[in-house]
Amino acid sequence: MSNASMTFGQPQRLVIPRGSVWAASAMAMLIDALRRLDRWQLSLKQEEPRTVQDVLAWASRVEASDPGFAADLRAAAMRADVEAARGR
C-alpha cells in the first residue's frame, strides 16, 4: 500500500469551550484589578517622618497595636527635640 492511497478524513476544527473563554477573561480582569490595587496602595506610602511632630503623630497611630514601639518613638522624638534645643 502506498501513502498516496491513504485518506484520513477531513481535519477537525478546534473549538474552544465557552466556559474556558469566560473563565480566562474573568481571571484577566481579576489580575488587572489586583495590579491596580497594588499600585494604589504603593502610591499611598508616606515618606519617612522627618520632624519631631511627625514621629509623635506616628507614635499616636501605632500606640493601640504596639505600645512599646510607640513609647520608643516618643522617647526618640523627645531626645531629638532636646538635642536640637541645645544646638547640636
C-alpha positions as CSV (number, residue, x, y, z in Angstrom):
1,M,0.0,0.0,0.0
2,S,1.4,3.4,-0.9
3,N,1.0,6.6,1.1
4,A,-0.8,8.3,-1.8
5,S,-3.8,5.9,-1.5
6,M,-4.4,6.6,2.2
7,T,-7.0,9.0,3.3
8,F,-7.5,10.2,6.9
9,G,-10.7,12.2,6.5
10,Q,-11.2,15.9,7.0
11,P,-9.2,17.8,9.7
12,Q,-11.2,18.6,12.7
13,R,-11.7,22.2,13.6
14,L,-10.6,23.2,17.2
15,V,-13.5,24.7,19.2
16,I,-12.7,26.4,22.5
17,P,-15.4,25.8,25.1
18,R,-17.3,28.9,26.1
19,G,-16.7,28.4,29.7
20,S,-12.9,28.5,29.2
21,V,-13.2,31.8,27.4
22,W,-15.3,33.3,30.2
23,A,-13.0,32.0,32.9
24,A,-9.9,33.3,31.1
25,S,-11.4,36.8,30.7
26,A,-12.6,36.8,34.4
27,M,-9.1,35.9,35.6
28,A,-7.6,38.6,33.4
29,M,-9.9,41.2,34.9
30,L,-9.1,40.0,38.4
31,I,-5.4,40.2,37.8
32,D,-5.8,43.6,36.4
33,A,-7.8,44.8,39.4
34,L,-5.2,43.4,41.8
35,R,-2.4,45.2,40.0
36,R,-4.3,48.5,40.1
37,L,-5.0,47.9,43.8
38,D,-1.3,47.3,44.4
39,R,-0.3,50.4,42.5
40,W,-2.8,52.5,44.5
41,Q,-1.5,51.1,47.8
42,L,2.1,51.8,46.9
43,S,1.1,55.4,45.9
44,L,-0.3,55.9,49.4
45,K,3.0,55.1,51.0
46,Q,4.1,58.0,53.1
47,E,7.6,59.3,53.4
48,E,9.7,58.8,56.5
49,P,8.9,61.1,59.4
50,R,11.3,64.0,59.3
51,T,10.2,66.2,62.2
52,V,9.5,65.6,65.9
53,Q,5.8,66.2,65.2
54,D,5.8,63.6,62.5
55,V,7.3,61.0,64.9
56,L,4.9,61.9,67.6
57,A,2.0,61.5,65.2
58,W,3.3,58.1,64.1
59,A,3.6,57.1,67.8
60,S,-0.1,58.0,68.3
61,R,-1.2,56.0,65.3
62,V,0.7,52.8,66.4
63,E,0.0,53.0,70.1
64,A,-3.1,50.8,70.1
65,S,-1.3,48.0,68.2
66,D,2.2,48.3,69.6
67,P,2.5,50.4,72.8
68,G,6.2,49.6,73.4
69,F,7.2,50.8,70.0
70,A,5.1,53.9,70.4
71,A,6.9,54.6,73.7
72,D,10.3,54.2,72.0
73,L,9.2,56.6,69.2
74,R,8.1,59.2,71.8
75,A,11.4,58.9,73.7
76,A,13.5,59.2,70.5
77,A,11.4,62.3,69.4
78,M,11.9,63.9,72.8
79,R,15.6,63.2,72.8
80,A,15.9,64.7,69.3
81,D,14.0,67.7,70.4
82,V,16.2,68.3,73.4
83,E,19.4,67.9,71.3
84,A,18.0,70.3,68.8
85,A,17.3,72.9,71.5
86,R,20.9,72.5,72.8
87,G,22.1,73.3,69.4
88,R,23.8,70.1,68.5
